[in-house]
Amino acid sequence: MNTLICAVFAVIAVSASAAPVDNTPVPIIAYSADGPNVDGSYVFTYETGNGIKVEEHGQLKQVNDTNSVVVVQGSFSYPNAEGSPVALTYVADENGFQPQGEHLPTPHPIPAAILKALEYIAAHPEQDNVR
């Protein structure tokens, strides 16, 4: 029983010392929207008081005789915790979501030895059929 009481008081103490949550509403500085239109296109943009900026437009694209997809292009930016801007642009289409931004991780370069081995394999395809 004492353990339960101690645990309850510990939870109360931890929750009381938690950082306060800022529930102040963020003002919308600018907002514009058009669509969805009859042809499937749309455009919207907005900017908030805390530095977030968003732009996006989309349109219907006929992939083949029976299928169509919505092709979307857009961007957004916001200040990170240190105040530096973070920006991302993207395209979403039949090939999926394709983001681009300086903050996104990139793969490590392929080591020279691996590249050399791949070149050798490509130059000697006949050795693959020896097995």
N, C-alpha and C positions, 0 to 999 in steps of 0.2 A: 504494500500500500504506500509506504514511504517513497519507493522508487517511482510509482505512478505520479505522486504529487510533485516530486522533484522534476520528473519529465515534463509535466504540464507547465510548471513554472519556467523551465528552461525554454520551452517553445514560446511562451508568452514573452520572455525576455528577448529572445532572438527576433521575434516578429516586431516587437516594439522598437528595436534598434535598427531595423531595416531602413534603407534609404527611402525617403519620401518620394512618391510618384507625382510627377508634374502633370496634372490634368488640365493645364491651361489650353484652351482651344487655339489652334494655329490658324491664322487668318488666310484666306485665299485672296491673293493679290490680283490674279488674272485668271480667267477661264473662258475658253471658247470651244464650241463643239458644233459639228455639222454632220448629220447623218444619224443612223444609217439611211442611205439614199436608196432609191429604187434599183440602181445598178450595183448595190452592195458596197459602195464606197463609204468611207467615213473619215473624219479628221477631228482630233481634239488636242487641246493644249491647256496646261494650267501651270500656275506658279504659286507657291505658298510663302508665307511670311518667314518660314525657317530655312529658306534657300532651296527648296525642292523645285525643279523645273522638269516638265514632262511634255513631250510632243509625240504624237503617233498618227499615222494615216494608214488606211488599208483599202484595198480594192479587190474585186473578184477577178481571178485569172482562170481562164479555161485551160486545163491541163491536157485533156483529150476530148473526144466526142461526147463522153458521158460524165466526166468528172471535172469539177472546178474547185479551186481552193481560194481562201482569202490570203492575199499577200500583204503582210504588215511590215512597215518600216517605222522606226521610232528611235527616240533617245530619251534619257533622263539623266539628271545630275543632282547632286546633293552635297552638302558639306559633311565631311567625316567628323569624328569626335575631336580631332585636332584643329578643325576648321578648314582643312585643305579640300578643294573640290574633287569629287569623284564623278566621272562621266562615263556613260555606257551608251553605245549605239547598237541597234539590233535590226535584223531582218528575220521574219518568220514566214516561211513559205512551204512548198511541197518538200523541201529539203530539211525542214525542222527549224528550230530556233538557233540563230547564229549571232551570239553577242560579240562585241568588240569593245575593249577598254584597256587603258594602261594598268589598271589595278587587277586585272584578271591574271591568274597564273598561266605561265607558258611552259611547254615541255622543255626538258633539258636538251641540249644539242646531242646529236648522235655521235658517239665517239668515232675517231678517225679509223680505228681498227675495224669496227663494225662496218663502216662505209666501204672500206677496202675489201672486206670479205663479201659484201653484197655485190660490189662491182665484179669480183672474181666469179661469183656464182652466176651472175648475168652473162658474163663473157664465156662461160663454159657450161652451157646447158646440157651438152651431151653426157656429162658425167652424172647427171641426175638419173639417167635411164639405165645405168650399169647394174643396179640392184636386181 
